[in-house]
Amino acid sequence: MKNELSNLIGSNGLIDRKFRDYKKLTGGGTNLNKDLLALYLIYMNLITGRTKFKFPFAIDSFVKNETDSDSLLKMFEAINSRFLTLDSQTFFSVIEENLVYLDKSTNQIQIESPLLRKEYYSRVASEIIGFEK
């Protein structure tokens, strides 16, 4: 799984890393983001595939700096195929301009700022939880 995801994302920082090797990742920029994404996806897929329990998973947007379109395409392909398809509840935050990379079948909830404003919070809570007054 590590090699498959590393190839899919274009990550090369995990080549010599062994399972349960929790040392700090080195590098920076897009390469570090790719390595971290690969690690998160590996562990989330292992947890989902190897346990009877269901956990919700969340990933904050991994686009923190200028990222070339080829890298974005690969990273979002991994999100679409290895995260949003998990047999679990998943949350993924993404900026609006990157919505084009997500599968159209994904249930999307638009969150406006500030979230804690009563009218925003009530609407979003009802969409996420299915709560109705």
C-alpha positions in Angstrom: 0.0 0.0 0.0 2.8 2.4 0.8 4.5 2.0 -2.5 1.2 2.2 -4.4 0.1 5.4 -2.7 3.6 6.9 -2.9 3.6 6.3 -6.7 0.1 7.6 -7.0 0.8 10.8 -5.2 4.4 11.2 -6.4 5.9 11.0 -2.9 9.5 9.8 -2.5 10.1 10.5 1.2 8.7 7.2 2.4 10.9 4.9 0.4 13.0 3.7 3.4 10.4 4.2 6.1 9.2 1.1 7.8 5.7 0.4 9.3 5.3 2.1 12.7 8.4 4.2 12.2 7.2 7.4 13.7 10.3 9.6 13.2 9.8 13.2 12.0 9.5 13.6 8.3 12.2 15.7 6.6 11.9 18.0 3.7 9.5 20.8 3.0 7.0 22.4 0.7 5.0 20.2 -1.7 7.2 17.2 -1.1 6.5 17.2 2.6 2.8 17.6 2.0 2.8 14.6 -0.4 4.7 12.5 2.2 2.3 13.5 5.0 -0.8 12.8 2.8 0.6 9.4 1.9 1.2 8.5 5.6 -2.3 9.7 6.6 -4.0 7.7 3.8 -2.0 4.6 4.6 -2.9 4.6 8.3 -6.6 5.5 7.7 -6.9 2.7 5.1 -5.2 0.2 7.5 -7.5 1.2 10.4 -10.6 1.0 8.2 -9.6 -2.3 6.6 -8.3 -4.1 9.7 -10.9 -3.3 12.5 -14.5 -3.8 13.2 -14.8 -0.3 14.6 -15.8 2.7 12.5 -14.0 6.0 13.1 -14.7 9.3 11.4 -11.6 10.7 9.6 -10.8 14.3 8.7 -8.1 15.8 6.6 -7.5 19.6 6.4 -6.6 21.0 3.1 -3.0 20.0 2.2 -2.5 22.9 -0.2 -0.6 25.4 1.9 1.6 26.9 -0.8 1.9 27.2 -4.5 1.5 23.7 -5.9 1.8 22.8 -9.6 -1.3 21.4 -11.3 0.3 18.0 -11.9 1.0 17.5 -8.2 -2.5 18.8 -7.3 -4.1 16.3 -9.7 -2.2 13.4 -8.2 -2.9 14.4 -4.6 -6.6 14.8 -5.2 -6.7 11.6 -7.2 -5.5 9.9 -4.0 -8.1 11.7 -1.9 -10.8 10.6 -4.3 -9.7 7.0 -4.5 -8.3 6.3 -1.1 -10.0 8.7 1.3 -13.5 9.7 0.2 -14.3 6.1 -0.6 -13.4 4.7 2.8 -16.2 2.8 4.5 -16.3 5.5 7.2 -17.5 9.0 7.7 -14.9 11.4 6.1 -14.4 15.1 6.3 -12.1 16.9 3.9 -11.7 20.7 3.9 -10.7 22.3 0.6 -10.6 25.8 -0.8 -13.2 26.6 -3.4 -10.8 26.8 -6.3 -9.8 23.2 -5.7 -13.3 21.8 -5.8 -12.8 21.0 -9.4 -10.4 18.1 -8.4 -13.0 16.3 -6.3 -15.4 13.7 -7.7 -18.8 15.3 -8.4 -20.6 12.6 -6.5 -19.0 13.8 -3.2 -21.4 15.3 -0.7 -20.3 18.8 -0.3 -21.2 21.3 2.5 -20.2 24.9 2.0 -19.1 26.5 5.3 -19.1 30.2 5.5 -17.1 32.4 7.9 -17.5 32.9 10.8 -18.8 29.4 11.4 -19.9 30.1 14.9 -22.5 32.7 13.8 -25.8 31.2 14.8 -27.4 31.2 11.3 -24.3 29.5 9.8 -23.7 27.0 12.6 -27.3 25.8 12.6 -27.4 25.2 8.8 -24.1 23.4 8.7 -24.9 21.3 11.8 -28.1 20.2 10.2 -26.3 19.2 7.0 -23.6 17.3 8.8 -25.6 15.6 11.6 -29.0 15.5 9.8 -30.5 17.4 12.7 -33.8 19.1 12.3 -35.7 21.3 14.8 
